[in-house]
Amino acid sequence: MPFRVNNNISALNARRVLNANNRNLGIRLERLASGLRVNRASDDAAGLAVREGFRAEISGLKMNVLNAEQASNLLQVAEGSLNEVNAILVRMRQLSVQSSSSTFNDQNREAIQAEFTQLSNEIDRIAQATTYNNQVLLTGYGNQVGDTSTSVTASDTSGVTGIKISGAEAGTYTFEDTGSDSEVTLGNGTVTQTIRIATLLDGSDVATGTQVVANFDRVGIQVTLAGASVSNATGSYSDGDLDEQTIVVESGTGGSFQVGPTDKAFNRIEVNVGDMRASGEILNLMTASVATISSSRTTITALDQAITAVSAQRGDLGAFQNRLGFTIAYSENEIENIQASEASISDADIASEVTQFTRAQILSQAATAMLAQANVMPQNALALLQ
């Protein structure tokens, strides 16, 4: 190699290697300081894109767990109040039985009626006072089945004794039930489902004294159909009776819990709580009285139905709470596994980084020393000038 003074190639080479070593050393220092392998897009462009998607999904899942926990707390508030309503109804039934006996006269029943009225008023007060985050829970929470539903108003011909909704959007749902084919279709023009009910029927009818449930799960509606001689039914169902009957789902406040990371219907749990006031249509105790022996005996039956309705509502709330418990467990498991995937992309391997850091540190020190030696080399030219 020629002996030059103007361009010290050895020094340039040593400087280039030193710069490379220092860059590598800086990368290792950054990774060890942050604990991350990917600190910027240049570290791993494809990995960064995947990691940010994982991080967004994980943050959504963590909020889903919080949403589900708070939803469970909300339902527990409602169920706790209904527990007290149930206790009040039991006491009211006790008063009704007491007043039904001839050992009491009408003057005695006035005192019984006073307590009975106060207890009924307390049920209304509890229903209106049961709130969560300023939302009243027991006077109608979530979407409800409207009074204009012909399948309900014409139950004497349709045989419908109950309708439950879970996730059904507000709107009018119409039945198609041609008869003789053991199939029923229900839809609102957007979502439609046909189910086969042959296994639910005795021939073409619901069996005498029984009730069956037609579950339109994709629509989010369950319809209870009665056979002949069912005590709480005014009619019975035969294949074809539901044709052109409607279910009107009215929108209500609340009742929709986001428990999934995306805007999809299956990532929401819909809950509806009926109007549980004593003066509401479900308990229907507005005309209940223990002022006379005859009204007391009639009230016993009304209270039995009210107790059954409260128990059914509490059962629904308990079922939703159990469902939310599994939702929380599933979400936490998914968070753990997705976090592991995100970590495999993002987290630094500390042992490997320390090894690379030590190597880069030694090479940087060596390159610095060699650059110093390379800068001294041109001074040898002075020996030729003497």
Phi, psi and omega in degrees: 000130181301153181267106185244159177244317184296320181236111180269091184298321180298321179291319178298319179294316180295322179294319179298314180294321179297317178298318179297317179295321180293322177297315179298320179296320178296320178297315181294320178298317180296317181293319178291325180288321183268338185078007183248140174280326181249104178257339179211166185301327182293340178291322179191091187300312180293317180298322179298317181298317179293318182298317181294326175295318177298317182297320178296318181293319180296317180297322177294318180295322178296321177291328176300318179299316179296317178301315182294321178296317179291324177297319178297321177296319179299313181294328179292324176299313180295316182292324178297319178293321179293332175299319178288323176300319179299318179296321178295317180296322177297318178294320178297322178293322177299318178295322179296317179295319178300315183287346182280355183265144180286356175290349176248143174260174184298331178292321175296323183291338176298320177292320178295319180297325179300313178293319180302316180295317180296321179294320177297318178295326180292325176299315178299318181294317179298317180299320182281336183268350180280102184231157173221118182054046178065020175251123179285131189258334191249017175245019182115100184232123184089179179297145183229156175282123184285156180292343182274004179293118183291334178294338177268312182294332179253037183295341178293339176250330182277334182077012180281123179251349180190147177226128175241140179240144177211092180096359179288129179284157179298141180150183181254125180251132185242138178273146167238113186219087187285342181086155176069354179249357179056034177230146177227135178245138177225132180197165179242016182095338178251312179243128181225141178219137176247129178238152178261127186247016182302322182287345180271345188255155171256092190078248178247006183236158168288136185302144181303131177079008181236167174228147179232159181244121173267112188258105175266077190293326180288336178273330181092031182225136173242131183242125177265126183245137185255151170265181180294150175070019173278130192298323184263015182246142177264354179205180179227157185262134168235150182308120180108348184291339184270358185303127178069005172287156185234156169236121179258116178261118181262138181287144178227173179281139175070195176086005180234117184248124178278111183236017177224161188279352184236166181275070178233151183299325182286352176264012177234143175248122182261130180234135175233135178240127183287177177282104186262021174287152177298330180273358180279172185288336184285308178281323171052056181250018182299321184262002181294137183208150174238026184285336178228165182293323180289317179293328179296317181291325176293324182293331179302315180295318179298321180289324175301317179293322179294318178297319177297319180295318178294318179297320179296319179294319177297321177299319177298315180296320177296321178296318178295322179296318177297320179297318179295326177298317177291326177298317179297314181298317179297315182296319180295322177295319179293321177301315182300314184287321178290325177297323177296321178293319178296322181293324181295334178273318194265322189285145179278144172276101189299317180300314180294319182292323177296319178297314179293325178296315179298317179299312181296325180294316179295315180296323179294317178295320179294318179295324177297316179295318181291327176296322176298317179294320180295327179289338179278333186305317181298340179294341177296340178296334178297330180295328180283342182268355179275000000 
